[in-house]
Amino acid sequence: MEHNIKKYKFKEIWLILFGMIFVAATLRAPLTSVGPVIELIKSDLEISNTLAGLLTTIPLIIFGFVSPIVSKIVTKLTMSSTILYALLILLVGLLLRVSGDIGLFIVGTILLGIAIAFGNVCLPSYVKWRFPLQIGLFTGVYSATMNFTAGLGGGLSYPLSEITPLGFRLSLSFWVVLTILAIVFWWPQVKSGKQQELQATKAMQAKVQGPKVRMATSKLAWVVALTMAMQSMVFYTVIAWMPTILVDKGMSPTAAGFLLMLNQFSQVPMTFIFPIIASKMQNQKLLVTIVSMLFVLGFSLLFSQSYIVLVIGIIIAGFGMGAGFSLCMTFFSIRARTNAGSMSLSGFGQSIGYFIAAIGPFLIGFLHDLLGGWDVGIISLIVISVLFYIFALQAASDKYVED
């Protein structure tokens, strides 16, 4: 692995960097683009509210099932090859999702979930292996890309659906283009980096002594997983229900979609800055406190009926969401001593995290039906933010899962 222990300049790694950026661009936008057009999907496919709600929950459940097995597959294929196959599955899923009835839509959504789960687990570990001295910088790059394109997905989805009679099928198929670009830019990593990855894996296995870490018995792994769960629950609840909450306050669907895009865009600077800061700190407790305060303040402002106050709340909550997500991604790298430990922690953390996060959108929809009004959704987001603080504070300690 000696070839990796240095800081890289842009001219040395531009192709890898663009590959990572386009891969990251496919890991959220296909999901955030569904919420703003959910009413069109319901009408076109003639499905109920319950089934429509499941469309945003299915990927999270798939993440939970698939994430733990990623590390086993990577040991046979290498990280770069696994990511390439995931992109091919993603392309098929995107095409199936817009090709027919609700059955094909669900099959496409399942394939999307599988592909994105592989990407979510592999990218943090790939960064740790490829750029060990610049983990914060490159984690920030792909995290910022994920949130930027997630914002495009939320903001452009409804306007794109109005351009042609194809409706939601056009807006949801837009991400095929980015997936093809990701395949094109990532392909060189598979061809040129395979031997390096295999050699690095063998060298690391030779150095690692003692039994393999069992994540399920590690307290640190559990608090990292629960931190991921609360962060993900906030994110997926916001993309599932925020447009509806804003429409309930009198906004048009287009305006609500653009505010969701604003929320996603406001995450970008935080997702870039926070990993760089976090990777240089002995512990990240101060950062956890900042994130939690942004969550609580931002969501509290959503009780207002004032358009200006709502916009401010959306932006502040976005700051917290971006910082919280990138902090979780950084934990997967810096809370493990080895690449293998990082991938196992990432798989375990995302499996547990997404299983729990899947409860969020469903629970808030249920509470709305039970109690009426959307204030209960805002209160729920604040409660989740407090739980994030409790778990993340423990995950921020200067420890390693191997210890």
Disulfide bonds with the S-S distance in Angstrom:
none
